[in-house]
Amino acid sequence: MRKITAIWILVALGMSSGIAVARAGDDVPEQQSSAVDFKNDLVPMFTRLGCNAGKCHGSAMGRGGFKLSLYGGSPKADFNQIVHHLGGRRINFTDPSSSLILMKPAELVEHGGGTLIEEDDPAARSLLRWIEQGAPYLEQRQLDRVVVTPSRLIASETGLETPLRVTAYFDDGLHRDVTHLTQFVAEDSNAITVDSVRATARVERPGRHLLIARYSTEVVPVELIAPMTSRPIDLSLEVRRNYVDDEILKTLEELRLPVSTSIDDATFLRRITLDLTGRLPSLDADLTVAPLNREALVNDLLASEAFIAYYASKLSRLFRIQSKIDKNKVTTTPKAARNFHDWLAEQLRKGRGYDELARRVITATGDSETHGPATFFTLAEDARLQTELVTEIFMGSRMKCANCHNHPLDQWTQDDFHGLTAMFAKLTRQQVIQLNPIGRNIHPNTGEMALMKIPGGNFLPRETRDGRGELADWLTSPENPFFAKAIVNRLWKSLMGRGLVEPVDDFRSTNPATHPKLLELLAEDFADHGYDLRHTLRTIALSGTYARSSNPVDENESDDRFYSHAFRKPLAPEVLSDAISDVLGISPQYGDEVPGTRAVALRDGAVASDALDILGRCDRSKTCEAAPPSIGPLAQKLHLMNGELLNGRIGAEGGRLKNLIHSDHTPSEIIDSFYQVALNRRPRPEELEFFSQWLDDARPSSEQMEPLEDFVWGLMTCEEFSVNH
Amino acid sequence: MTHQRLPASRRLRIVLLSTWAFALTAVNSWGQSPPITDLAFSPEGTSIVACSQDGLQVFSWPALEKQRSITVSFRNLHCLAFSNDGQRLALGGGNPSENGGVEIFSWPQGKSLMSFLDHEDSVMEIAWSGDQKIVTAGRDRRLIKYDLETEERVQTYEGHSRGINAVSLLPQGAMVTAGHDASVRVWDDDSGTLLKTLSQHTQPVNAIAVCPAESALPMVATAAKDRTVRFWQPTIGRLMRYVRLESEPLDITWLNDSFLVASCVDGRLRCVDFENVQVVEIRPAIEGWAYAITVHPEDGSLAIAGSRGQIRRITLTLPTTQSND
């Protein structure tokens, strides 16, 4: 009785479709004779078959003269291509089975994409039925959301097959099973095997893997986890200093990943000092007298000028500050670049909330040489690049795909991209930033002026002169789902070596965080504490997770994202350059800067420096978010081994080695001194024994210059020095 | 879009004089008529022929009553053209992605005289060169010239990088073509040499129309998916001016030396003043895409056809210049 009632409701509403549709809780059988819904039935089918993928007809130019929107982002345009384009040649109304749109994928005529459907496939039957119905454009209901079951699965072992079920929920309250219309793509096809016909997935390797389910315009990530080890583990006795530890340990237990030990005070001192100030620790602390008060140390470091200098440098890199002199394009003068850097440092010094900092940058106008944040609008060459920069920095999002088509893996549409660009098009992009009433952005789809739009939100009134205030309001609202997460994720990466979302500028539903709850908590905590960067850094730094050793144990060696052990972080080029200078006692010259200027204190990314170039500094003309390689490029290694960067300074007059020799230190004392300043530890007996083969304390150090230089060279090129571990 | 009020000295009177005549081609068993892809008035002006997947159909003019159907060899028909002497009708089309060709009928008998099936995809447009030669433009990127007297293929033109949608012959021995590669190309009709490639369109070009004005340099208009109608002196490679419409023009035809009408994707016709490159009139014509428009050689009335087999007759007073105020 209940089923009959449901059917009658559907018939009465005129909402029946070719595939089972039901109200929640009801079970309505498939109705093959009813109208085929172009948007909800056929477009997903084209996606599932791969027709509208970027490598096929979904490419920017289409393929073979037939262009579909990427992954069906514009169903109406696809309909026109199929039904109307070229005189309607793809549909044969007099003989539907002879239609090109049917014959091509069935390869009854030559088809570059091969055979995609057989004559008796459900897909072929749907297409044929649609043509027989007159090939109408039907869009009977709007998709509200898609739910994949399971959305997250922790398998007990590898090799088990998991059935997948996809349900689409529509705006009229109806839902239906669309598993057969859903495309499943494994992020790593070696880790997950997908059977598209049976709609099952099998995890082939231990670890956390992603499967992307795509139905219509919705993409849903499915997390499939196979434990790393066979036995359950108990981490209840591990140190839990705050919610960071709770979330990290919870995941590790699920994955059955044991944790490495905690680090000693000396290692913590080196790690946190490098992470918060970009410097090697001073030799003041005598850790043999009393245990280190880690909380006090973190607070001292966060309050230091060194922290301000280092994090101003990091923000400067994030904002891609560098001077550009080009008479034909936007110019960022050296003074404007330095001015912006100084302004950022000043915000850190004042403890300005990141929300307010962002607001002041986004709404800035004025002379970039006198008003620091105005420089922001000279850094991108045009309004579209400015949109990319703003979304990358403040939303951790790569919106540039939406310049040409709706983002295939995210929610961003062309309207979002060009609506945001319309705001920045209203600015003069010269030394003095001011409103430009005639500035406009042409929407490539319409050929008309794009209206300003809040991403994912409303259009602003046509008469809006400057939409940046509304943008800043939306962005810095506590409800904004991107702003706080984007920055806390960067802070997390800064200390932990890997973002919870990685890459850090690629937030999207199909690239979920390794620890989504932790990211939520960090963002909420950040907002609750006035968007205070120091608060979040302190929270992370004082967690037990941060203080975990970088030495893996047997069963967590392969962990590269769950923080069962600390990740060894190569020192950033600027930090490494300063560390080399601090150890050798001689600084390189950076451009025209005052001699002795530290690399992290450089206020302009374009300052000339061979040292920084050799060490691989980021070219700020494009994003600097890509993780540096764990092993530097060959050229860098060769420079360190053979070039002047080290060799020209190791034995130089006025340097640390020469000074120690001149003050009559023995070779052993020199070794001990260099170990402490470079590695922040004393040499181990076996290390001393090793060096004793070449160095003799009975002879003056001045007579042993060559082996001493070799020792320093070896120290400076070892991984323990160039990595924060 | 350029759609502004004209100066008084050039203000026009474009008046819808009569109610529209309307016809639908045959409806199939699913209640659907295929789109009409091309139209032409018969030489005597008393009927109009239309082609579609239903073949060739002849309607009376101006009543638009169906008179007869003629069966054609191809599955899809895209173009038709009467010979200059009015005694033959060429129909082009093909079986999509398989082959394309042209079939020649006697007129008014409608008897098939010959056919050629040399293209590897549908023929999209035909142009007569005198009464004995035709040039066919294909989706296979080629143009082929046939001599109907010898029934031989005499020339193949290659150069377009994608399918060709339009071909027109100019009075002085040049040929203009345009297509999916967004280019307009000028050829030496006799030698088949490509003379010029005009690249200002940014999207596929749908149609070409030669201006009837007699001048030293011929002029053509082209209509493209970029929503522009561009006016050229193709033999010297000069883009004279252009106008952007609100909707993509699918076909164009000149009303006289000064005005051109376009049938558009939104089913409307738009009249463009060439001199001022302004749209001076927009009129609804059919529902859906209007693939074809043609002007009656005698009375200047228009026939527009397209989606679902619709044909409309619209009678306009020819634009005239007013000299008041």
Interface residues (C-beta under 8 A of the other chain):
Chain A: G65 N80 H84 L86 G87 G88 R89 R90 N92 F93 T94 D95 P96 S98 L100 M103 K104 V109 E110 E132 Q133 G134 A135 G447
Chain B: N28 W30 G31 Q32 S33 P34 P35 T37 Q53 D54 R75 N76 H78 P96 S97 E98 S122 M124 R139 R162 G163 H180 D226 R227 R244 V265 G288 W289 Y291 S307
